[in-house]
Amino acid sequence: MKVWMIIYRATADYKAEAGGEDEVFTCVYKRLDRAKKECVQALKDDGEDEEIEWAEVTEKGSSRKWYGRPTGDLDGYFDILEVEVV
């Protein structure tokens, strides 16, 4: 079964200056739209009221991947990866 996995990637500056780290969400989602909604909710939970601009960045011959950049000046971005669960 293919599912969507979310990773919040800290920017290189945030990692160097504040010790920020990438975060893998503990849930996976069957539907892409629900995974995207969870990213927005994660920002709200952190007190950020930002929208996310999404773009599919799938490379030829690989699994699907979406890149999400919050519209505000935040210290990271989202990757949503399509992965196979066996």
N, C-alpha and C positions, 0 to 999 in steps of 0.2 A: 504494500500500500504506500502511495506517495502522500507525504504531508509537508506542511510548511513550518520551518524552524526559524525563529527570530534571534538575531544577534545585535546587540547595541554595541557599536564600535566607538571607542573613545578616540579623539583626535590625537595625533602625535604630540602636539603641544600640551594637551591636557595630561597625557601620560607622563611627559617629562616634568612638567611644572607641579602638578598636584597628585601625581601617583595614580591617576585614573586608570581603570582597567576595562577591557571588553566584558560584556555581560551576556551570557546565553540564557534565554528565557527557559523556564522549566517546563512549559507547556508547548505542545505542537498543535497545529491546526489543520483540519481537513480542507478548509476553504481559505483562499487567499484574502478575501475581503475581511474575514474575521481576524486574521493575523494582522492586517493593516490597522483595524480598529483597536487591537490590543496595544499597538505601538503608540497610538494617540492617547489611549488610557494611561499608559506608562508615563507619558509626559505630564498628564494631568495629575497623576499620583505624586509626581515630583514637584508640583506647584507651577508647572509650565503650561500656559494656554496657547500652544503653538499648533499650526497646521503642518502637515508633512507633504512635501512634494515627492511624488513617486516616479521612478523610471525603471523599465525593465532593462537589465544589463547582462542578459544571458549571452554567453559566448558560444559560438558554433560548436556543436558536439558535446555540450555539457548540460547539466541540469539547469532548470530555470532559476533565475536570481533577480530580485528586485532591490533597488537602492532607494532609501528614503531619507531625504535631508529635511530636518525641521526648518521652518521659515525664519525662526529667530536666531540669535547668536548663541547657539548652544555648543557644548564641547563634545559633540559626537554625531553619529548618524546610524541608521538602521540598515541591516541587510536581512532580507527574508529569502531563505534558501529552500528550494524544493528538494527533499531528501526521501530516500526509500527506507521504509521501516520493514524489517523482515522478522 
